[in-house]
Amino acid sequence: MQTKTKKICTEGLKWILLLVLTFLFLMPVVWVICSSFKSVGELFSWPPSLLGKNPSLDNYTKAMAEGHFGIYFFNTVFVSLVATFLTIVVNVMSGYAFAKYHFKGDKILFGIVLATLMVPLEVIMSPIFKVIVATHLYNNLWGLIIPAVASPTAVFLVRQYYVGIPDAYMEAARIDGASELNILLKIMLPMAKPVISVLCIFSFMWRWNDYLWPKLVINGKERYTIQLALANYSGEYSVDWNSLLAMSVISMIPVIIVFVTLQKYIIGGMTAGGVKE
């Protein structure tokens, strides 16, 4: 009886702790969302209120019209989607090749790929920037897309995932006359949905939230991404906090949609790295 009571109390305390932590983590986000509907006076009023007396969409319409936020939103969507697609194509093919095809020096080459994980981004940022300038991609959205398409982390995850899939699927398809490309596209690729979903989430979030690289590569305001626009959305003597909050809320929506849509695959994709050969 005492053991059962102790177990119930432990579970109750665990749930209470989880609820408290959830509240602490979500409260700033909820506060930003609610504050984006407030007027200037209500935003700085005391005592503060969650929604204010007269919530409206004026801040959103102002951000879209006066702040040219629609252009920045389109730029970020373009960069994030194209970069994510290319990241999936390049790294899935690379990881699949390392996992299922054996050639002279394959392990050495894979070791070199993994070794690049230890190189900080700050070390290679200057050479990459020189390449971007030399190839006339400076102040171009493609200069944000191309440099980080090949990711050693993504290659490692895909390779480890495919190592855990038996070669019997490929051998059976070859016996039936399937080409290597068909084996990849029609058999092996559908099996890799979990790890591909993880790559989609990470790549999309990275591109969507990236600030440092766009700050270096993009010079013209018409090519700003959302993060650059948010960082520069201020006047000489004041900051339009209401429009800034509205823009911040809009910038969160695509990331939340991608995460909620693909989050069920995260555990399966991330644990792929633990497969032993």
C-alpha positions as CSV (number, residue, x, y, z in Angstrom):
1,M,0.0,0.0,0.0
2,Q,2.8,2.4,0.9
3,T,4.6,1.5,-2.3
4,K,1.5,2.3,-4.4
5,T,1.0,5.6,-2.5
6,K,4.6,6.6,-3.0
7,K,4.4,5.8,-6.7
8,I,1.3,7.9,-7.1
9,C,2.9,10.8,-5.2
10,T,6.0,10.5,-7.4
11,E,4.0,10.6,-10.6
12,G,1.9,13.5,-9.3
13,L,5.1,15.5,-8.5
14,K,6.5,14.7,-11.9
15,W,3.4,16.0,-13.7
16,I,3.3,19.1,-11.6
17,L,7.0,19.8,-12.4
18,L,6.4,19.2,-16.1
19,L,3.4,21.6,-16.0
20,V,5.4,24.3,-14.2
21,L,8.3,24.0,-16.7
22,T,5.8,24.1,-19.7
23,F,4.3,27.2,-18.3
24,L,7.7,28.9,-17.8
25,F,8.9,28.0,-21.3
26,L,5.6,29.0,-23.1
27,M,4.8,32.1,-21.1
28,P,7.3,34.4,-23.0
29,V,5.9,33.1,-26.3
30,V,2.3,33.6,-25.3
31,W,3.1,37.1,-24.0
32,V,4.8,38.1,-27.3
33,I,1.7,36.8,-29.3
34,C,-0.8,38.6,-27.1
35,S,1.3,41.8,-27.0
36,S,1.3,41.9,-30.8
37,F,-2.4,42.8,-30.7
38,K,-2.0,45.7,-28.3
39,S,-1.7,49.4,-29.0
40,V,1.3,51.5,-28.0
41,G,-0.3,52.8,-24.8
42,E,-1.4,49.3,-23.7
43,L,1.9,47.8,-24.5
44,F,3.7,49.9,-21.8
45,S,0.7,50.3,-19.4
46,W,1.0,49.3,-15.8
47,P,-0.3,47.0,-14.4
48,P,0.2,44.9,-17.6
49,S,-2.7,42.9,-19.1
50,L,-2.5,39.8,-21.3
51,L,-4.5,41.0,-24.3
52,G,-5.3,44.6,-23.5
53,K,-8.7,46.3,-23.7
54,N,-8.9,46.7,-27.5
55,P,-6.9,44.0,-29.3
56,S,-6.6,44.6,-33.1
57,L,-4.7,43.5,-36.2
58,D,-3.4,47.1,-36.9
59,N,0.2,46.1,-36.0
60,Y,0.2,43.3,-38.6
61,T,-1.2,45.4,-41.4
62,K,1.3,48.2,-40.6
63,A,4.2,45.7,-40.6
64,M,3.1,44.4,-44.0
65,A,2.5,47.7,-45.6
66,E,5.0,50.1,-44.1
67,G,7.7,47.7,-43.1
68,H,7.7,45.8,-46.5
69,F,7.6,42.6,-44.4
70,G,5.9,40.7,-47.2
71,I,9.1,41.0,-49.3
72,Y,11.3,39.8,-46.4
73,F,8.9,36.9,-45.7
74,F,9.1,35.8,-49.4
75,N,12.9,36.0,-49.4
76,T,13.1,33.9,-46.3
77,V,10.6,31.3,-47.5
78,F,12.5,31.0,-50.9
79,V,15.9,30.6,-49.2
80,S,14.6,28.1,-46.6
81,L,12.6,25.9,-49.0
82,V,15.2,25.8,-51.8
83,A,18.1,25.2,-49.3
84,T,16.1,22.5,-47.5
85,F,15.3,20.7,-50.8
86,L,18.9,20.8,-52.0
87,T,20.2,19.7,-48.6
88,I,18.0,16.7,-48.7
89,V,19.0,15.8,-52.3
90,V,22.7,16.1,-51.8
91,N,23.1,14.6,-48.3
92,V,20.7,11.7,-48.8
93,M,22.5,10.6,-51.9
94,S,25.9,11.0,-50.2
95,G,24.8,9.1,-47.0
96,Y,23.2,6.4,-49.1
97,A,26.4,6.0,-51.2
98,F,28.6,5.7,-48.0
99,A,26.2,3.2,-46.5
100,K,25.4,0.9,-49.4
101,Y,28.3,1.1,-51.9
102,H,31.9,0.1,-51.1
103,F,34.8,1.4,-53.0
104,K,38.5,1.9,-52.4
105,G,39.1,4.5,-49.7
106,D,35.4,4.9,-48.8
107,K,36.1,4.7,-45.0
108,I,38.9,7.2,-45.3
109,L,36.7,9.6,-47.2
110,F,33.9,9.2,-44.7
111,G,36.4,9.9,-41.9
112,I,37.4,13.1,-43.6
113,V,33.7,14.1,-43.9
114,L,33.3,13.5,-40.1
115,A,36.5,15.3,-39.3
116,T,35.0,18.5,-40.8
117,L,32.5,18.5,-37.9
118,M,35.3,19.6,-35.6
119,V,36.0,22.7,-37.8
120,P,34.2,25.7,-36.3
121,L,32.0,27.8,-38.7
122,E,34.1,30.9,-37.9
123,V,37.2,29.3,-39.3
124,I,35.8,28.6,-42.8
125,M,33.5,31.7,-42.9
126,S,36.2,33.9,-44.4
127,P,37.2,31.5,-47.3
128,I,33.6,30.8,-48.1
129,F,32.8,34.5,-48.2
130,K,35.7,35.0,-50.7
131,V,34.3,32.2,-52.9
132,I,30.9,33.9,-52.8
133,V,32.4,37.2,-53.9
134,A,34.4,35.6,-56.6
135,T,31.4,33.7,-58.0
136,H,29.3,36.9,-58.0
137,L,26.9,35.6,-55.4
138,Y,27.4,38.5,-53.0
139,N,24.1,40.3,-52.3
140,N,22.3,37.4,-53.9
141,L,19.8,34.9,-52.2
142,W,21.7,32.0,-53.8
143,G,24.7,33.1,-51.8
144,L,22.7,32.1,-48.7
145,I,21.5,28.8,-50.2
146,I,24.6,27.1,-51.8
147,P,27.4,27.3,-49.2
148,A,25.8,25.0,-46.6
149,V,23.9,22.6,-48.8
150,A,26.4,19.8,-48.1
151,S,26.3,19.0,-44.3
152,P,28.6,16.4,-42.7
153,T,26.1,16.0,-39.9
154,A,23.3,15.2,-42.4
155,V,25.6,12.8,-44.3
156,F,26.4,11.0,-41.0
157,L,22.7,10.7,-40.0
158,V,21.6,9.4,-43.4
159,R,24.5,7.0,-43.6
160,Q,23.9,5.5,-40.1
161,Y,20.2,5.2,-40.9
162,Y,20.8,3.3,-44.2
163,V,23.4,1.0,-42.5
164,G,20.5,-0.4,-40.4
165,I,18.5,-1.3,-43.4
166,P,19.3,-4.8,-44.8
167,D,20.9,-5.1,-48.2
168,A,18.4,-7.8,-49.1
169,Y,15.9,-5.1,-50.3
170,M,18.5,-3.9,-52.9
171,E,19.5,-7.4,-53.9
172,A,15.9,-8.5,-54.5
173,A,15.2,-5.3,-56.6
174,R,18.3,-6.0,-58.7
175,I,17.1,-9.5,-59.3
176,D,13.9,-8.1,-60.6
177,G,15.8,-5.8,-63.0
178,A,15.5,-2.5,-61.2
179,S,18.1,0.1,-61.9
180,E,20.2,1.6,-59.1
181,L,18.3,4.9,-59.4
182,N,15.0,3.2,-59.1
183,I,16.2,1.3,-56.1
184,L,17.0,4.5,-54.4
185,L,13.9,6.5,-55.4
186,K,11.3,3.8,-55.1
187,I,12.6,1.5,-52.3
188,M,15.3,3.0,-50.2
189,L,14.1,6.6,-50.1
190,P,10.6,5.9,-48.7
191,M,12.2,3.9,-45.9
192,A,14.2,6.9,-44.9
193,K,11.2,9.2,-44.0
194,P,12.2,9.6,-40.3
195,V,15.8,10.8,-41.0
196,I,14.7,12.9,-44.0
197,S,12.1,14.6,-41.8
198,V,14.7,15.4,-39.2
199,L,16.9,16.9,-41.9
200,C,13.9,18.9,-43.1
201,I,13.3,20.3,-39.6
202,F,16.9,21.2,-38.9
203,S,17.7,22.6,-42.3
204,F,14.5,24.7,-42.4
205,M,14.9,26.0,-38.9
206,W,18.6,26.8,-39.4
207,R,17.9,28.7,-42.7
208,W,14.9,30.5,-41.3
209,N,16.6,31.7,-38.1
210,D,20.1,32.3,-39.6
211,Y,21.3,35.9,-39.0
212,L,25.1,35.9,-39.2
213,W,25.6,34.6,-42.7
214,P,22.9,36.7,-44.3
215,K,24.4,39.7,-42.4
216,L,27.7,39.1,-44.2
217,V,26.3,38.2,-47.7
218,I,23.3,40.5,-48.1
219,N,23.7,44.2,-48.6
220,G,20.5,45.5,-50.2
221,K,17.3,45.8,-48.2
222,E,15.2,44.3,-51.0
223,R,17.0,41.0,-50.4
224,Y,16.8,41.0,-46.6
225,T,15.6,37.9,-44.8
226,I,13.2,38.0,-41.8
227,Q,16.0,38.0,-39.2
228,L,17.9,40.8,-40.9
229,A,14.6,42.8,-41.1
230,L,13.8,42.3,-37.5
231,A,17.3,43.3,-36.4
232,N,17.2,46.5,-38.5
233,Y,13.5,47.4,-37.9
234,S,14.1,50.4,-35.8
235,G,14.2,54.1,-36.2
236,E,17.1,56.5,-35.5
237,Y,15.7,57.5,-32.2
238,S,13.0,54.9,-31.4
239,V,11.8,51.4,-32.0
240,D,8.3,50.5,-33.3
241,W,7.8,47.7,-30.8
242,N,4.2,47.0,-31.9
243,S,5.1,46.2,-35.5
244,L,8.3,44.4,-34.4
245,L,6.2,42.1,-32.2
246,A,3.8,41.4,-35.0
247,M,6.7,40.6,-37.4
248,S,8.2,38.3,-34.8
249,V,4.9,36.4,-34.4
250,I,4.6,35.9,-38.2
251,S,8.2,34.7,-38.4
252,M,7.4,32.0,-35.8
253,I,4.5,30.5,-37.7
254,P,6.3,28.6,-40.5
255,V,8.8,27.0,-38.1
256,I,6.0,25.9,-35.8
257,I,4.1,24.4,-38.8
258,V,7.1,22.4,-40.0
259,F,8.0,21.2,-36.5
260,V,4.4,20.1,-35.7
261,T,4.0,18.4,-39.1
262,L,7.2,16.4,-38.9
263,Q,7.9,16.0,-35.1
264,K,6.6,12.5,-35.0
265,Y,9.7,11.4,-37.0
266,I,12.3,13.1,-34.8
267,I,13.0,10.3,-32.4
268,G,13.3,7.6,-35.1
269,G,15.6,9.8,-37.2
270,M,17.8,11.0,-34.3
271,T,18.3,7.5,-32.9
272,A,19.5,6.3,-36.3
273,G,23.0,7.4,-35.3
274,G,23.1,4.7,-32.6
275,V,22.8,1.8,-35.1
276,K,25.9,-0.5,-34.9
277,E,27.4,-2.0,-38.0
